[in-house]
Structure formats: C-alpha cells, structure tokens
Amino acid sequence: MILDRLFARFYDSVLKDTEEHGLRDMRAALVGDLAGTVVELGAGTGLNLDHYPAAVTRIVATEPDPHMAKQLRAKVADGHGGGASRVEVVQAGAERLPVADGEADAVVATLVFCTIPDAPAAAAEAVRVLRPGGVLRFIEHVRSSDPGLARWQDRLDRPWGVLAAGCHPNRDTVALLRATAGLEVGEVRDDRLPKAPKLVRPLALGEAVRA
Ligand SMILES: C[S@@+](CC[C@H](N)C(=O)[O-])C[C@H]1O[C@@H](n2cnc3c(N)ncnc32)[C@H](O)[C@@H]1O
C-alpha cells in the first residue's frame, strides 16, 4: 500500500524532532545494559541499533513490513548496530518469530505494540522466545489515563491508523503485558512522547521479566 511505503520512507524524518527532544535518550537508556542475544520486535528503520552495548553479541531485528525491512537492511549494510556480523534482519511479524524457545536474553519493543495486529499473540511469543529470567524492555505510547483524551483516542483510532500504518493510539499495552502469562511487569514509568501529537503522547517505559 502506498501509505505504508510513504510511512517507511519518511519515518526517520517525521520522528527527527521527537528523537532529538528525548526519544533517542530513552532508547539508549532502555537497552544500554542488555547483554547476549536480543530479539527486537518491529524494528522499523533500526533506530535502536546504535544504542546496543558491546555486551549484546547478537541482535535479531525482526520487521514484517518490506519497506521498513529494506531500510533496516540498508542501515545494517552501512554498519549500524555493528553491521551484519552482529545484526540479523528477519522479515517476520512479532506474532510468530523464527526464534527457538528460550533463545533470547532480551526482547525489545519500542512503539510497536500499538501496531501489531494480534498484540496478545506477540506478547505470548515474547514469553516463548525469552529464557527464564530474560527481560522484555518496552517504550510504548499507550491509552491515556485521562478519560477525555482516551475518548479521543477511541474516536480517532481508525483515521489515525490509516495515516500511521495501522497504529492504534488507544491500546492499553501495559495492561496487556500484565495479563500475559509468564511475564512479571516491574515498575512502569509514565512519560510523554516528546514533540508528538497529543493522541500518541502518553508513554509507558519499563521491563517485564520472563518468570
Ligand atoms: C511506529 S513503527 C516503530 C518502529 C521501531 N520499533 C521504532 O522504535 O522506531 C511500528 C512498526 O511496527 C511494525 N509492525 C507492523 N506489524 C507488525 C507485526 N505484526 N509484528 C511486528 N511489527 C509489526 C511496522 O512495520 C513498523 O515498523
């Protein structure tokens, strides 16, 4: 679809202000102490790649959209994330990952549970691929705790989704993760997505441990 192609083409430029006003630092803090094998869900254009520390030895960057995956591959070919010796780009949706049970030390999800068509299946799949004690780290824009804004998120869910490649502004992703068997959600920090439209501003950052 043409809009998906445009979304991928202009993703980095649309997000530039948001990255510069705080999202880049949030990404760095989210993954900065990870180690071992990381599986990233819906890695998009690869904006997390350069934040992984040396202790991360393998990054499985999964992304189902062919236009996004093309940009991801180009970034890896340019050496981002350590290049192809460390990063594997896999075209796959988060509901069904080509990763063995317990293979991942960490799963990373940034701004992606809003878009995954079957988010509960993706959460269960994260549990499957994580080793016991492994962590799911997330930065997700979420349903507002303000009922007025949440109502607008419901009202504008469909038109927003058309413009933003299937993104749902009204998802309560933290509740979903709390309800997922095998995940223990720790402290969640509420924040704001910098320089973003009000509809997608409420942000949740945190970690869930694979029991
Ligand atoms: C807003 S972008 C976020 C990209 C990236 N994670 C980031 O932090 O910039 C949402 C991403 O979710 C991807 N996506 C869509 N359906 C998906 C699915 N079933 N599983 C995983 N990712 C999916 C989209 O292709 C897109 O790359």
The ligand as an SDF file (V2000), in Angstrom:
LIG
                    3D

 27 29  0  0  0  0  0  0  0  0999 V2000
    5.8600    3.0950   14.7450 C   0  0  0  0  0  0  0  0  0  0  0  0
    6.8280    1.8690   13.9760 S   0  0  0  0  0  0  0  0  0  0  0  0
    8.1110    1.5950   15.1950 C   0  0  0  0  0  0  0  0  0  0  0  0
    9.4130    1.1690   14.6040 C   0  0  0  0  0  0  0  0  0  0  0  0
   10.5430    0.9790   15.6060 C   0  0  0  0  0  0  0  0  0  0  0  0
   10.2480   -0.0560   16.5610 N   0  0  0  0  0  0  0  0  0  0  0  0
   10.8930    2.2460   16.3400 C   0  0  0  0  0  0  0  0  0  0  0  0
   11.0190    2.2310   17.5670 O   0  0  0  0  0  0  0  0  0  0  0  0
   11.1100    3.2680   15.6780 O   0  0  0  0  0  0  0  0  0  0  0  0
    5.8250    0.4180   14.1250 C   0  0  0  0  0  0  0  0  0  0  0  0
    6.4810   -0.7900   13.4990 C   0  0  0  0  0  0  0  0  0  0  0  0
    5.7010   -1.9620   13.7550 O   0  0  0  0  0  0  0  0  0  0  0  0
    5.8170   -2.7720   12.6180 C   0  0  0  0  0  0  0  0  0  0  0  0
    4.8030   -3.8340   12.6020 N   0  0  0  0  0  0  0  0  0  0  0  0
    3.6170   -3.8930   11.9540 C   0  0  0  0  0  0  0  0  0  0  0  0
    3.0200   -5.0710   12.1350 N   0  0  0  0  0  0  0  0  0  0  0  0
    3.8450   -5.8000   12.9220 C   0  0  0  0  0  0  0  0  0  0  0  0
    3.8060   -7.1260   13.4390 C   0  0  0  0  0  0  0  0  0  0  0  0
    2.7910   -7.9390   13.1840 N   0  0  0  0  0  0  0  0  0  0  0  0
    4.8470   -7.5340   14.1810 N   0  0  0  0  0  0  0  0  0  0  0  0
    5.8890   -6.7150   14.4410 C   0  0  0  0  0  0  0  0  0  0  0  0
    5.9760   -5.4600   13.9790 N   0  0  0  0  0  0  0  0  0  0  0  0
    4.9820   -5.0120   13.2250 C   0  0  0  0  0  0  0  0  0  0  0  0
    5.7030   -1.7850   11.4840 C   0  0  0  0  0  0  0  0  0  0  0  0
    6.1030   -2.3370   10.2520 O   0  0  0  0  0  0  0  0  0  0  0  0
    6.6150   -0.6910   11.9890 C   0  0  0  0  0  0  0  0  0  0  0  0
    7.9340   -0.9090   11.6200 O   0  0  0  0  0  0  0  0  0  0  0  0
  1  2  1  0
  2  3  1  0
  2 10  1  0
  3  4  1  0
  4  5  1  0
  5  6  1  0
  5  7  1  0
  7  8  2  0
  7  9  1  0
 10 11  1  0
 11 12  1  0
 11 26  1  0
 12 13  1  0
 13 14  1  0
 13 24  1  0
 14 15  1  0
 14 23  1  0
 15 16  2  0
 16 17  1  0
 17 18  1  0
 17 23  2  0
 18 19  1  0
 18 20  2  0
 20 21  1  0
 21 22  2  0
 22 23  1  0
 24 25  1  0
 24 26  1  0
 26 27  1  0
M  CHG  2   2   1   9  -1
M  END
$$$$
